[in-house]
């Protein structure tokens, strides 16, 4: 197996990172420098890295936080409170994707490029589920319209999964993440959004989390996210 593929499949680093490090001579097999494209047998050979790569890998961190409503999911400091005002202990991390100011719910903070690529990449591989409460009655044709995809000013949305929860609420599961997408889709169905909450990212859900809460995701959850890149 090629070294780049081996490292990517195990969620250690992306193929791009592996290729870069290999080109720089910072990855070794049996203590010998190896080049991009070379093969590696994990049963009979020992793969190792220089000290700087070891340090970078050790420092990779991904945290699940519950963003309160009214808080920006960015490092912007000019337009009100942002997510790092709520979670200053994680200011060394970056938000993975976005959740608009008036929405609340789950968002990941990470310095792991593989996590960011899996969730925000153009391949739209990761599901994100939301609960939406609206002023008007939710009718079946509206959910069907959203599930099939809606033509917005920036193009047709991908198909979604929708489910009616009550007279005035529904869940919607997306794979893409355009700016204010759910609000715009609801508006196209003549629905006025009163509240919008993200409740799941891939296999990660945390029904007991409250605004301002955080926790480290499990190794298994992290591996599930990175699997989509294999």
C-alpha positions in Angstrom: 0.0 0.0 0.0 1.3 3.5 -0.8 2.3 5.5 2.2 -0.1 8.4 1.4 -3.1 6.0 1.2 -2.1 4.2 4.4 -1.9 7.4 6.4 -5.1 8.8 5.0 -7.1 5.6 5.6 -6.1 5.6 9.2 -7.1 9.2 9.7 -3.5 10.2 10.6 -3.2 12.9 7.9 -4.6 13.8 4.5 -2.9 12.4 1.3 -1.9 16.0 0.5 -0.2 16.4 3.9 1.5 13.0 3.5 2.8 13.9 0.0 4.1 17.2 1.2 6.0 15.6 4.2 7.3 12.9 2.0 8.7 15.4 -0.5 10.3 17.2 2.4 12.0 14.0 3.6 10.3 14.0 6.9 8.7 10.5 6.8 10.8 7.3 7.2 10.3 3.5 6.7 12.8 1.5 8.8 14.6 4.7 9.5 15.2 5.5 5.9 13.7 8.5 4.1 11.0 7.6 1.6 9.5 9.5 -1.3 5.9 10.1 -2.6 4.3 7.0 -4.1 6.5 4.5 -2.3 4.8 1.5 -0.8 4.8 0.4 2.8 3.9 -2.9 4.5 2.7 -2.3 8.1 3.1 -6.0 8.9 6.9 -6.0 8.3 8.0 -2.4 8.2 8.1 0.5 10.7 6.8 3.9 9.7 8.1 6.9 11.6 8.1 10.7 11.4 10.4 13.6 12.3 9.9 15.3 15.7 8.0 18.3 14.2 5.4 16.1 12.6 5.0 14.1 15.8 4.4 17.4 17.6 1.8 18.6 15.0 -0.1 15.2 15.2 -0.1 15.4 19.0 -1.5 18.9 18.9 -4.4 18.1 16.6 -7.7 18.6 18.5 -11.4 18.6 17.7 -14.1 19.9 20.1 -17.8 19.8 19.9 -19.5 22.9 21.2 -23.1 24.1 21.4 -23.3 27.6 19.9 -25.9 29.9 21.6 -28.2 31.9 19.5 -27.0 35.5 18.8 -23.4 34.5 18.6 -21.2 34.6 15.4 -19.5 31.3 14.4 -16.3 33.0 13.4 -13.3 35.0 14.9 -14.9 38.3 13.8 -14.5 40.8 16.5 -16.3 43.8 15.0 -20.0 42.8 15.0 -20.9 41.5 18.4 -20.1 38.4 20.4 -18.4 35.6 18.5 -18.0 31.9 19.3 -14.6 32.4 20.8 -15.9 34.9 23.3 -18.1 32.0 24.6 -15.3 29.4 24.3 -12.0 31.4 24.8 -10.2 28.2 25.9 -10.5 27.0 22.2 -9.4 30.2 20.5 -6.4 28.3 19.0 -8.9 26.3 17.0 -11.0 27.1 13.9 -14.7 26.7 13.3 -15.5 23.9 10.9 -18.2 25.2 8.6 -20.7 27.8 9.8 -23.9 28.3 11.7 -25.5 31.7 11.2 -25.8 34.2 14.1 -29.5 33.6 14.8 -29.2 29.8 14.7 -28.0 27.6 17.6 -26.6 24.1 18.0 -23.7 21.9 17.4 -20.5 23.0 15.7 -17.0 21.6 15.6 -13.9 23.6 16.5 -10.7 21.9 15.1 -7.2 22.4 13.9 -7.3 19.1 11.9 -7.4 19.7 8.2 -9.0 16.3 7.5 -12.0 17.1 9.7 -12.4 20.5 7.9 -12.1 18.9 4.5 -14.6 16.1 5.3 -17.3 18.5 6.6 -16.8 21.6 4.3 -15.4 20.0 1.1 -17.2 20.4 -2.2 -18.0 16.6 -2.3 -20.8 17.2 0.3 -20.1 13.9 2.1 -21.2 14.7 5.7 -24.8 15.0 6.8 -26.0 17.8 9.2 -29.4 17.6 10.7 -31.5 20.6 11.9 -34.8 21.2 13.7 -36.7 24.2 12.4 -39.7 25.9 14.0 -41.8 28.2 11.8 -44.7 30.5 12.2 -47.0 28.9 9.6 -48.3 25.4 9.4 -45.9 22.9 7.8 -47.7 21.1 4.9 -46.6 17.9 3.1 -46.0 19.6 -0.2 -43.5 22.0 1.4 -41.4 19.2 2.8 -41.5 17.4 -0.5 -40.4 20.5 -2.3 -37.4 21.0 0.1 -36.5 17.3 -0.1 -36.3 17.3 -3.9 -34.2 20.5 -4.0 -35.1 24.1 -4.5 -33.9 26.6 -7.1 -32.3 29.5 -5.2 -30.5 32.5 -6.6 -27.2 30.7 -6.3 -28.4 27.5 -8.0 -30.4 24.3 -7.3 -30.0 22.8 -3.8 -29.1 19.2 -3.4 -31.8 16.7 -2.3 -32.5 16.7 1.5 -34.2 14.5 4.0 -37.2 16.1 5.7 -39.7 15.0 8.4 -42.6 16.8 10.0 -42.3 17.0 13.8 -45.3 19.0 14.7 -47.8 21.5 13.2 -45.1 24.2 13.1 -41.8 22.3 13.1 -39.8 19.9 11.0 -36.4 18.4 10.7 -34.2 18.7 7.7 -30.9 16.9 6.9 -28.4 18.5 4.5 -25.1 17.6 3.0 -24.2 21.0 1.7 -24.0 24.3 3.6 -24.7 27.5 1.7 -25.2 30.8 3.5 -28.6 30.9 5.2 -29.6 27.9 3.1 -32.4 26.5 5.3 -33.9 29.9 5.9 -33.9 30.6 2.1 -35.4 27.2 1.4 -38.1 27.8 4.0 -38.8 31.2 2.5 -39.2 29.7 -0.9 -42.0 27.6 0.6 -43.6 30.7 2.3 -42.4 29.6 5.7 -41.1 32.1 8.3 -38.3 30.6 10.5 -38.7 31.3 14.2 -35.8 29.1 15.4 -33.2 26.9 13.8 -31.1 24.4 15.7 -28.4 22.0 14.4 -28.7 18.7 16.3 -26.4 16.3 14.5 -23.2 16.4 12.5 -22.6 13.0 10.8 -22.9 10.5 13.7 -22.4 13.1 16.4 -25.4 14.2 18.3 -25.7 15.4 21.9 -29.3 15.8 23.0 -28.4 16.9 26.5 -26.0 19.6 25.5 -27.1 23.2 26.3 -25.9 26.5 24.8 -22.4 27.2 26.1 -21.6 23.5 26.7 -18.7 21.7 25.0 -17.1 18.2 24.9 -14.3 16.4 23.2 -15.6 14.0 20.5 -14.7 10.4 20.7 -12.0 8.7 18.7 -14.7 6.6 17.0 -16.6 9.7 16.0 -13.5 11.3 14.6 -12.7 8.2 12.6 -16.3 8.2 11.2 -15.8 11.7 9.9 -12.5 11.0 8.3 -13.8 7.8 6.7 -15.7 9.7 4.1 -12.3 10.9 2.6 -11.1 7.3 1.9 
